[in-house]
């Protein structure tokens, strides 16, 4: 291990160990992570209290229901046009004479909430738009339960510059698993991080066999129920590449000591190998309740946050090496992670555009990574030591999205010619 400062996520070094009921801000409350977090809060009112909620704005009725159930002070939507519908939905939920929560609207609303008075901010926003709220929460000194991996991917140096050691608690199942396993040993004794992958719906197929897979096949994940973009990322294993970059940034482990192994059952969420040869694995049935509870409650554990194994029943757990030819995404992610600067942002933005193109029938499945690779290659190698700003990240993302759309359209035109 290096003698660099303590990692961003460190189970031994708590940023804030305040006792009593924790005040939470939940960003992305109407999404998968947000709704599960709210369920956990409602089952544990003696532990948690939610002060504010934010969402994109497409599900105002659900957001109003959540606000009423939790009696929050503030509700925010990213889409300013959704504010009137949200106000009306709140009026329908709240009784006559009950004061409505404050409503914030606009692209900066989530960042405003992230900096508001609370103990922990749960960032469950999907996509790189979650970077600004992440930076706002860190700058305000909040404990950050981070489910928005794009914050680290596209803005790693910016996050590292702001975060105090131990200020971030990861909520991704893989990184929450590493976080817990790392608690069992000293940082200097860690030899390797092992990130597990289900392999997605196409495990075992060759690149040639992936050429004609359909949208419906790619959206059929064998073990997890997720949104369409995350599900396609699991099918291409881009999600695993992103998680390798994230693990490197969170735990300050070099890329050559972060391994990916395929584990179809998704029982073991990740492992830590120590220098004495022992490996500690964190395992639960596939369920996000446990990682969310770690993010909100650590160092305390929340009873019955997630289901446990029934050890009276036989089960088989399998592990396979990653097929890097059929799934080149992990290798490409290591490459852009090593390059640093805006390269990971270009990788992530190009992938999001290519996934949209695939879902719209404009790119074949293999075309996703072919196009992302082309965009990353065209972007080139950032100059060593170049300072990175939020404006740099946004500019690189804008270019990568536009270029990915151009290449996707060209591929569609050639296929139809």
C-alpha positions, 0 to 999 in steps of 0.5 A: 500500500502507498503512504497516501492519505486515508481513502474516501471510503474507510470503515475504520475512519468515520467522518461523523459518529453523531448518536441519535436519530439521523436527519437525512436528505434523499436525492432521487427519491422516486427511483429504485434506490430512493424508494427502497431507502424510504421504505427502510426509513419508514420501518425504522422511525427511531433511527432516521428522519428525512428532512428533504426529498428531490426527484427529476419531476416525472413522478410528482404524485409519488413524490408528493406521497413520499413527502406527506408520509415523511413530513419533510420540510422541502421537496425539489424537482429538477424539471421546473415545468414539473413544479405546478403539478407537484404543488397540486399533488401536494395539495391533494395529499395534505389536509386543509390547513396543513402547511405544504413543504417548500418547493424548489425547482430547477437543475440546481435544486438537488445541489441546494438540498445536498448542502442543507442542514442534515446528517447524511445525504443519500445521492440516489440520482442516476447519471452524471447530473449527480456530480454537482449534488455530490460536490455540494454535500461534501463541501457542506460537510455532510456524510455522503451515502453515495449510490451515484457512481457517475459522481466518482467516474466523471469527477473523481479528482474533484470529489477527492479534492473536497472529500474528507477521509471517511466522508463517503460511504458507498451504497453500490452493492459491490462497494458496500461489500468491499467497505464491510470486508475492509473493516476486518483488516488493516489497510496495509494488509490488503493485497487485492480487491475482487469485484464480482459480476453476475455476467448479465444475461449473456454470460458464456456467449462469444462476441459473434454470438452477441451480434444479434441480441435483441433489446428484450434479451438485453433487458432481461437480467437474471438476478437483479431488477434495475432500470433500463440503462443500468440493466444494459450496462450489466449486459455489456459489463460496462457497469463492472468497468465503472465499478473498477474505477470507483473502487480505485478512487474510493479505496486508493488501490491501484488498478492492477490490484482490482480484479473482476470475477464472474459470479452468476448467483450474485450472492457474493457481492465482492471480496478482499484478499489480504497479504496472508492469503485469506479472502473475506467475502461479503454475501447476502441474497441479491437485495439492495436493502443491506447496502442502503442500510450501511450507507445510512446507518454505519457504523450501526447495523439496521436489523432486518434491513435485507433478507438473510440466507436459509442455510438449511437449503443446499445451494451452489455458488460458482465463479468464472474468469471474465471473458475480456474478448466478448466483454471488452468494457472492463479493459477499456474502463481500466484504460480511461481510469489510468488516463484520468482527467476527462477520459472517464467522463468521455467513456461514461457519456459516450456509453450513455448515448450508445445505450440510448441508441441501442434501446432505440434500435439504432445500434447493434449490441456490439456496436455499443462498445465499438462506438464508445471505444472509437469516441474514447480513442478520438478524445485522446490522452489528456496531458499529464498533470492538467488541472480538472474543473467542473467546466472541463468535465461538462465540456468533455461530456458534451463533446462525447455525447455529440460524437457518440450520436454522430457515430451511431447515426452513421452506423445506422445509415450504413446498416440501412444502405 
